[in-house]
């Protein structure tokens, strides 16, 4: 992933980006802001590891968390929508998952849900089962997948 190219594309479209991260703990925002000049595109990142933070900072509903859990496409959607709304950006990506170790039969290690919110476009969600790669590798794979979602949205030109 060429993050500089992603940022250049965003800047050429006057797009701005916010992140809403749980299991990645800020890794997406860090990857973006590691690039000099990224401040013209990256507005802010929300690290919402706890359910309370998801509700307070992003407006994720208690009902969604109760009915679907933190690791769900429904929660990822509300996280992305909340980040877009709170930041006032043109794009927001969210990630919530089970990096490991551990998990359960219904939510195994390596299961990660993503959201991509954009102005004027229906929010997309995606569930990816990376498998039990180990905590570090699941987090890195999640970061890279979220960056790829941003890249694809920018390439479509609907940001």
C-alpha positions as CSV (number, residue, x, y, z in Angstrom):
1,X,0.0,0.0,0.0
2,X,1.4,3.3,-1.1
3,X,0.1,5.6,1.6
4,X,1.7,8.7,0.0
5,X,-0.3,8.0,-3.2
6,X,-3.5,7.6,-1.1
7,X,-2.9,10.9,0.6
8,X,-2.1,12.6,-2.8
9,X,-5.3,11.3,-4.3
10,X,-7.3,12.5,-1.3
11,X,-5.7,15.9,-1.5
12,X,-6.4,16.2,-5.2
13,X,-10.0,15.5,-4.5
14,X,-10.1,17.8,-1.5
15,X,-11.1,14.8,0.6
16,X,-10.6,14.7,4.3
17,X,-10.3,11.6,6.5
18,X,-11.2,10.6,10.0
19,X,-10.6,7.1,11.6
20,X,-12.6,5.3,14.2
21,X,-10.5,2.5,15.7
22,X,-11.0,-0.2,18.2
23,X,-8.8,-3.3,17.8
24,X,-6.1,-1.3,15.9
25,X,-5.8,1.2,18.6
26,X,-4.8,4.1,16.4
27,X,-2.6,2.2,13.9
28,X,-4.6,3.5,10.8
29,X,-4.3,7.1,11.9
30,X,-0.6,6.5,12.7
31,X,0.1,5.0,9.3
32,X,-1.6,8.0,7.6
33,X,0.1,10.6,9.8
34,X,3.6,9.0,9.4
35,X,3.6,10.8,6.0
36,X,4.8,14.4,5.9
37,X,2.1,16.7,4.8
38,X,-0.8,14.4,5.8
39,X,-2.4,17.1,7.9
40,X,-3.9,18.5,4.7
41,X,-6.0,15.3,4.5
42,X,-6.1,13.7,7.9
43,X,-8.4,15.5,10.3
44,X,-8.6,13.2,13.4
45,X,-8.7,9.7,14.7
46,X,-10.9,8.3,17.4
47,X,-9.6,5.4,19.4
48,X,-12.7,3.9,21.0
49,X,-11.5,0.7,22.6
50,X,-14.3,0.4,25.2
51,X,-18.0,0.3,24.5
52,X,-18.4,3.4,26.6
53,X,-16.0,5.3,24.3
54,X,-17.8,4.0,21.2
55,X,-21.1,5.4,22.7
56,X,-19.7,8.7,24.0
57,X,-17.3,9.7,21.2
58,X,-19.1,8.2,18.2
59,X,-22.7,7.9,19.2
60,X,-22.9,4.1,18.8
61,X,-26.1,3.1,20.4
62,X,-26.3,0.9,23.5
63,X,-29.0,-1.1,21.7
64,X,-26.6,-1.9,18.8
65,X,-23.9,-3.0,21.3
66,X,-26.4,-5.1,23.2
67,X,-28.0,-6.7,20.2
68,X,-25.0,-7.3,18.0
69,X,-21.9,-6.7,20.1
70,X,-18.9,-4.5,19.6
71,X,-17.5,-6.8,16.9
72,X,-20.3,-6.5,14.3
73,X,-20.9,-4.8,11.0
74,X,-23.7,-2.8,12.7
75,X,-21.3,-1.4,15.2
76,X,-18.7,-0.7,12.5
77,X,-21.4,1.2,10.6
78,X,-22.3,3.3,13.5
79,X,-18.6,4.0,14.3
80,X,-17.9,5.2,10.8
81,X,-21.1,7.3,10.7
82,X,-20.2,8.8,14.1
83,X,-16.7,9.7,13.1
84,X,-17.9,11.3,9.8
85,X,-20.5,13.3,11.7
86,X,-18.2,14.3,14.6
87,X,-15.2,15.2,12.4
88,X,-17.1,16.8,9.5
89,X,-14.8,15.0,7.1
90,X,-15.7,13.6,3.6
91,X,-14.5,10.1,4.5
92,X,-14.4,8.0,7.7
93,X,-13.2,4.5,8.1
94,X,-13.9,2.3,11.2
95,X,-12.5,-1.0,12.5
96,X,-13.6,-3.2,15.4
97,X,-12.6,-6.8,15.9
98,X,-11.0,-9.6,17.9
99,X,-7.3,-9.3,17.4
100,X,-6.6,-12.1,19.9
101,X,-5.6,-14.1,21.6
102,X,-8.9,-15.7,22.2
103,X,-12.3,-15.2,20.8
104,X,-15.3,-17.5,20.9
105,X,-17.2,-19.9,18.6
106,X,-19.4,-17.0,17.3
107,X,-16.7,-14.4,17.2
108,X,-13.4,-16.1,16.6
109,X,-9.9,-14.6,16.8
110,X,-9.1,-12.7,13.6
111,X,-12.7,-11.6,12.9
112,X,-12.8,-7.9,12.1
113,X,-15.6,-5.6,10.9
114,X,-15.0,-2.5,8.9
115,X,-17.1,0.5,8.0
116,X,-16.6,3.2,5.4
117,X,-18.7,6.3,5.6
118,X,-18.8,9.1,3.0
119,X,-20.8,12.2,2.4
120,X,-23.8,11.5,0.2
121,X,-23.0,7.7,-0.1
122,X,-24.5,4.8,1.8
123,X,-22.1,3.6,4.5
124,X,-20.4,0.3,3.5
125,X,-19.6,-2.4,6.0
126,X,-17.5,-5.6,5.6
127,X,-16.6,-8.5,7.8
128,X,-13.3,-10.2,7.3
129,X,-12.0,-13.3,9.0
130,X,-8.3,-13.0,8.9
131,X,-7.9,-16.2,11.1
132,X,-5.9,-16.8,14.2
133,X,-2.7,-15.1,12.8
134,X,-1.7,-13.8,16.2
135,X,-2.6,-10.4,17.7
136,X,0.1,-8.4,15.9
137,X,-0.6,-9.8,12.4
138,X,-4.4,-9.4,12.8
139,X,-3.9,-5.8,13.8
140,X,-1.5,-5.1,10.8
141,X,-3.9,-6.9,8.4
142,X,-6.8,-4.8,9.7
143,X,-4.8,-1.6,9.3
144,X,-3.9,-2.5,5.8
145,X,-7.4,-3.5,4.9
146,X,-8.8,-0.2,6.2
147,X,-6.3,1.8,4.2
148,X,-7.3,-0.2,1.1
149,X,-10.9,0.7,1.7
150,X,-10.0,4.4,1.8
151,X,-7.9,3.9,-1.4
152,X,-10.8,2.2,-3.3
153,X,-13.3,4.9,-2.2
154,X,-10.9,7.6,-3.5
155,X,-10.3,5.8,-6.7
156,X,-14.0,5.6,-7.3
157,X,-14.0,9.3,-6.9
158,X,-17.1,9.4,-4.7
159,X,-15.3,10.9,-1.7
